[in-house]
Each structure stands twice: as structure tokens, then as C-alpha cells.
Amino acid sequence: MRWYANRNIVRPTIGASTFALVVAFGSVGAPARAEEATATIERVKRSVVAVGTFERTRSPQFAYRGTGFVVDDGKLVVTNAHVLPTKLDPKRLEVLGVLVPEPGGATAVFREAKQAATDPGIDLALLALSGEPLPALKIGDSDRVKEGQNILMTGFPIGAMLGPFAATHRGMIAAIAPIVIPQAHSSRLTPGIMRRLHSGAFNIFQLDATAYPGNSGSPIYDPQTGQVLGVVNMVLVKATKEAALSSPSGITYAVPAKYVLELLQKAR
């Protein structure tokens, strides 16, 4: 894949083999109400963005770090805290921001953003967008989510390879379980686990859909309404429940959306 980019627009060109891979990742199957799900996906994709950093002198100019989605007034983006870079290189004019795919997906516009709020305890972050507001997603009532409930997940899996083409996967809430599991020996305690123990246990959603690198920060949402029910997270849970896993296991976790509402309240 080759990239043609400037500060405002990133244009990918893809070959036949890459296109086939894009189609494979973008396939969502046939939910119970296919027509409603198709319309929901089209609407949600307008609010899903790729999160990363932009530097004019490097190639590619945009470095993917994860996924985010627009909420509230259309100028705030939700993502995982671990998606954000620990530091930027001011000498090389590196800036934090998002890629906003344009209709049709042939180009993506870069929008600079600044960190607005973070909660490392639940690994969520808010970014404040520059420029005009974007379509925002509504936050649903995650306390009413049940095991067995169908969900959709939209994000940028392996974004550095596939480019600004949001892919949607369907799945189900496989389990609702607390994130903190007591460790048998103190040698197994890590800083991440200590933070979990200090902040207290909270429930997370286990999904039967596989998340790939780049899906961190993706919204999981109701196939009919498009309301966000949770935020895909890989690092937070692997530091506790799945420390031994170094690749996708077929099991994905999501932080319930009510914690997004709490972070929004803190940011105001």
C-alpha cells in the first residue's frame, strides 16, 4: 500500500490482494435484522475515527495507534488511554490527532486533537477536536446489557496495513465479569494489577468477537439503535486476566459505556 498525504488529506492506494483483505475484515455477516444493522453501521461509521500522530517529514505521515469515536457535542473523541502517545516530538512538529474518513472512503482528513481528560484506572481518554463538530454517537445504558445480547464493533484493525477503512464485526456479550482476579502469589502482582486493586473491581463485557491491533478504543453498540454500550479494550484486561496471551485469542473485552459518561462529567 502506498500513501499520498499532506497535513489535511491522506490518500491510500491499494492493490487487489489488499482490497480482498479489506473486504474480508469488513464483512459483518447477517444479523437478525440485516436491513436495520446495515443502516446502523453506515450511520455509526461517520462517527468512528482513527487515532494517531501526524508528522509531515516521515513516511507514512500518519502513524496509527488505535480507534476512537465522537460523542457529546461532536468535538470530543473517546478512546483508550493507552492509545495516546506518552510524548510527542516537538522538534519534528509531531502532533496528536485523528483521521476522519470522507464519504466513499477514498480519502481521510487529518484533524488535530488535544488530550481533554484521561482515567488510567479504566483506561479511557477524551480528545478535544479542532475544527467543526462531527456526527456524535449516543451513549446507551450499559447497566441494562445482558449476556447473550448481540452487538456490533466498528474500528480500524491493523490500520497501518489496511488504511482508513473502518471495519465492522458482529458478536455477542459472552459474559459480564469483574476485571480484578486475586493473585495466588505477590510475585504475580504488576503495576497494572495494583491499580486495579486500588480502584476496586468493576464489571467488564467479554465478547465472542476477536479484536485486532488497532481495535482498541472501538465502540461496541446496539445493532438496531447504534447506541454505544462499551469501548473495546485489549491492554487493560491482558494485564490481569490474560497476561500470558501475546496474540488475539478469540476473546475480546470492553469497558462498559457508563464509565464514558463518568469521564464526560469529569471533563466538564
C-alpha positions in Angstrom: 0.0 0.0 0.0 1.3 3.5 -0.9 0.3 6.7 0.9 -0.1 10.1 -0.6 -0.5 12.6 2.2 -0.4 16.2 3.3 -1.4 17.8 6.6 -5.1 17.7 5.6 -5.7 14.6 3.4 -4.3 11.1 3.4 -4.9 9.1 0.2 -4.2 5.3 0.2 -3.8 3.3 -3.0 -4.5 -0.4 -2.7 -3.8 -3.5 -4.8 -6.2 -6.4 -5.5 -4.8 -8.5 -2.7 -5.1 -5.7 -0.1 -8.6 -4.9 -1.3 -9.6 -8.5 -0.8 -8.2 -8.3 2.8 -10.2 -5.1 3.4 -13.4 -6.8 2.3 -12.7 -9.8 4.5 -12.2 -7.7 7.6 -15.3 -5.5 6.7 -17.7 -8.5 6.4 -20.2 -8.5 9.2 -22.4 -11.5 8.4 -26.2 -11.4 8.6 -27.6 -10.1 11.9 -31.2 -10.9 12.8 -32.4 -7.6 11.3 -29.9 -7.2 8.4 -31.5 -4.1 7.0 -31.5 -2.2 10.3 -28.0 -3.3 11.0 -26.8 -2.1 7.6 -28.3 1.3 8.2 -26.9 1.5 11.7 -23.3 0.6 10.5 -23.5 3.3 7.8 -24.5 5.9 10.4 -22.0 4.8 13.1 -19.0 4.8 10.7 -19.4 8.6 10.2 -18.5 9.0 13.9 -15.6 6.5 14.1 -12.1 7.8 13.6 -8.5 6.5 13.6 -6.4 7.9 16.4 -2.7 8.5 15.9 0.1 11.1 15.4 0.9 13.1 12.3 4.4 14.2 11.3 4.9 15.8 7.9 8.5 14.6 7.3 8.1 10.9 8.0 6.6 8.2 5.8 3.8 7.4 6.3 2.9 10.8 7.8 0.1 9.4 9.9 1.0 6.7 12.5 -2.0 4.6 13.6 -2.3 4.0 17.4 -6.0 2.9 17.7 -9.6 3.8 17.2 -11.9 6.4 18.7 -15.5 7.6 18.3 -17.2 11.0 18.5 -19.6 11.8 21.4 -21.2 14.7 23.2 -21.1 18.0 21.1 -19.3 16.4 18.2 -15.9 17.7 19.3 -14.9 15.1 21.8 -13.5 11.7 20.9 -13.5 8.7 23.2 -10.6 6.2 23.0 -8.4 4.1 25.3 -5.8 5.9 27.5 -3.1 3.5 26.4 -3.7 4.5 22.7 -2.3 8.0 23.4 1.4 8.5 23.0 3.4 9.1 26.1 5.1 12.0 24.4 5.3 13.8 21.1 8.4 15.1 19.3 8.0 18.9 19.2 11.2 19.3 17.2 9.7 17.3 14.3 6.3 19.0 14.7 4.6 15.7 15.6 1.0 16.3 16.7 -1.8 14.1 18.1 -5.0 13.8 16.1 -7.4 11.7 14.2 -8.1 10.6 10.6 -11.7 11.2 9.6 -12.6 9.0 6.6 -14.5 11.0 4.0 -17.7 9.6 2.2 -16.7 6.8 -0.1 -13.5 6.0 1.9 -11.1 7.1 -0.8 -9.5 9.9 1.3 -9.3 10.7 5.0 -8.9 14.2 6.5 -6.5 14.7 9.4 -7.8 16.7 12.4 -5.5 17.8 15.2 -6.7 17.0 18.7 -5.6 17.6 22.3 -6.0 15.5 25.4 -9.0 16.6 27.3 -9.3 14.0 30.1 -8.0 10.6 31.0 -8.7 7.9 33.5 -5.9 5.4 33.6 -7.8 3.3 36.1 -10.3 2.3 33.5 -8.0 3.1 30.5 -10.3 5.6 28.9 -9.5 9.0 27.4 -11.2 12.0 25.8 -9.7 14.1 23.0 -10.8 17.6 22.1 -11.1 18.0 18.3 -10.1 21.1 16.4 -12.4 22.5 13.7 -16.1 21.8 13.0 -18.0 19.2 15.0 -18.6 15.7 13.7 -21.7 13.5 14.0 -21.8 12.2 17.5 -22.8 8.7 18.8 -25.3 8.4 21.7 -24.2 6.5 24.9 -26.6 3.8 25.8 -27.4 2.3 29.3 -24.7 -0.3 29.8 -26.2 -1.3 33.1 -29.1 -2.9 31.1 -26.8 -5.0 28.9 -27.4 -8.8 29.2 -25.4 -11.8 28.4 -26.3 -13.2 25.0 -27.1 -9.7 23.7 -26.0 -9.1 20.1 -23.5 -6.2 19.4 -21.6 -4.7 16.6 -18.0 -3.4 16.8 -16.5 -0.9 14.3 -12.9 0.2 14.2 -9.6 0.2 12.4 -8.0 -3.3 12.8 -4.4 -3.3 11.6 -4.8 0.3 10.5 -1.2 0.7 9.4 -1.7 -2.0 6.8 -5.4 -1.6 5.8 -5.5 2.2 5.9 -8.5 4.4 6.8 -11.2 1.8 6.1 -13.3 1.2 9.2 -14.3 -2.5 9.6 -17.3 -3.8 11.4 -17.6 -7.2 13.2 -20.6 -8.7 14.9 -20.6 -10.5 18.2 -22.4 -11.2 21.4 -22.0 -10.4 25.1 -20.4 -13.7 26.2 -20.1 -12.8 29.9 -20.2 -9.9 32.3 -17.5 -10.4 34.9 -15.3 -8.4 37.3 -11.9 -7.4 35.9 -9.9 -8.0 39.1 -8.9 -11.6 40.0 -6.9 -12.2 43.2 -3.4 -13.4 42.5 -2.1 -16.5 44.2 1.4 -15.0 44.9 2.7 -11.5 45.3 5.3 -12.1 42.6 2.5 -12.0 40.1 1.3 -8.5 41.0 2.1 -5.9 38.4 1.6 -2.1 38.5 -1.5 -2.6 36.3 -3.0 -5.1 38.7 -2.1 -2.9 41.7 -4.0 0.0 40.1 -7.0 -2.4 39.6 -6.9 -3.5 43.2 -6.6 0.1 44.5 -9.5 1.4 42.4 -11.7 -1.6 43.1 -13.2 -4.3 40.9 -15.7 -3.3 38.2 -17.6 -5.4 35.7 -16.5 -5.6 32.0 -18.0 -7.2 29.0 -16.5 -10.3 27.5 -17.3 -10.6 23.8 -17.1 -13.6 21.4 -15.7 -11.3 18.6 -12.0 -11.0 18.0 -10.3 -7.6 18.3 -7.1 -7.0 16.4 -4.3 -4.4 17.0 -5.9 -1.1 16.1 -9.3 -2.0 17.5 -8.5 -0.6 21.0 -11.0 2.3 21.5 -13.6 0.9 19.1 -17.2 1.3 20.2 -19.4 -1.7 20.7 -23.0 -0.8 20.0 -26.6 -2.0 19.6 -27.2 -3.2 16.0 -30.6 -1.5 15.8 -30.2 1.8 17.7 -26.4 2.4 17.3 -26.2 3.4 20.9 -22.7 2.8 22.4 -22.7 0.0 25.0 -18.9 -0.2 25.6 -15.4 0.5 24.5 -13.1 -2.2 23.2 -10.0 -2.7 25.4 -7.1 -5.1 25.0 -4.3 -3.8 27.1 -6.3 -3.3 30.3 -7.5 -6.8 30.6 -4.4 -8.6 29.3 -2.5 -7.1 32.2 -4.8 -9.0 34.6 -6.8 -11.9 33.1 -4.8 -12.7 30.1 -1.2 -11.8 30.9 0.1 -14.9 29.0 -1.6 -14.0 25.7 0.5 -12.3 23.1 -1.9 -12.5 20.2 -5.7 -12.4 19.7 -7.4 -15.3 21.4 -10.9 -15.1 20.0 -12.0 -13.4 23.2 -12.3 -9.6 23.4 -13.2 -7.3 26.4 -15.0 -4.0 26.5 -15.3 -1.3 29.2 -19.0 -0.5 29.9 -20.2 2.8 28.4 -21.3 4.1 31.8 -17.6 4.9 32.5 -17.5 7.1 29.4 -20.4 9.1 30.9 -18.4 9.5 34.2 -15.4 10.7 32.3 -17.5 13.2 30.3 -18.8 14.6 33.6 -15.2 15.0 34.9 -14.2 16.8 31.7 -17.0 19.4 32.1 
